[in-house]
Amino acid sequence: MYVCNCNGLRQRDVAQAIEAGATRPKDIFASNQCTAQCAKCVCEMRQMIQDTQAAFALAAE
């Protein structure tokens, strides 16, 4: 499923960027060599970052 229609970023693209260390939507765009266009995807990206960080925190306990 697409997260960013403007840049054609799919969930797996965003997830790979987060796994590689992205902690902000800006980092996700940079890792995919693109920039935010309309920014409608930023909230979903932030949520994916938070969910991933929460999962890592639980795994570390």
C-alpha positions in Angstrom: 0.0 0.0 0.0 1.2 3.5 -0.8 2.1 5.9 2.1 3.2 8.8 -0.1 1.4 9.0 -3.4 3.4 12.0 -4.6 6.7 10.1 -4.4 5.4 6.6 -4.9 6.6 5.5 -1.4 5.1 2.2 -0.2 4.9 1.0 3.3 7.8 -1.3 2.8 9.9 1.7 1.6 9.1 3.6 4.7 9.6 0.6 7.0 13.1 0.0 5.4 14.0 3.6 6.0 12.9 3.4 9.7 14.8 0.1 10.2 17.9 1.9 8.7 17.6 4.6 11.4 15.1 7.2 10.2 13.5 9.0 13.1 11.7 11.7 11.3 9.7 11.9 8.0 12.5 14.1 6.6 14.9 11.2 7.1 12.5 8.8 5.3 12.4 11.2 2.3 16.1 11.6 2.3 16.8 7.8 2.4 14.5 7.5 -0.6 16.1 10.4 -2.5 12.9 12.5 -2.6 11.3 15.4 -0.8 7.9 16.1 0.7 5.4 17.4 -1.8 1.9 17.8 -0.3 2.9 16.4 3.1 -0.4 14.4 3.5 1.8 11.3 4.3 3.8 12.9 7.2 1.2 11.9 9.9 1.2 8.3 8.8 5.0 8.2 8.6 5.2 9.6 12.2 2.8 6.9 13.3 4.9 4.2 11.7 8.0 5.6 13.4 6.3 5.7 16.8 4.9 2.1 16.4 8.4 0.8 15.4 10.1 2.6 18.3 7.4 1.2 20.7 7.9 -2.3 19.4 11.7 -2.0 19.9 11.2 -0.7 23.4 8.9 -3.7 24.3 11.4 -6.1 22.8 14.2 -4.6 24.9 12.3 -5.2 28.2 
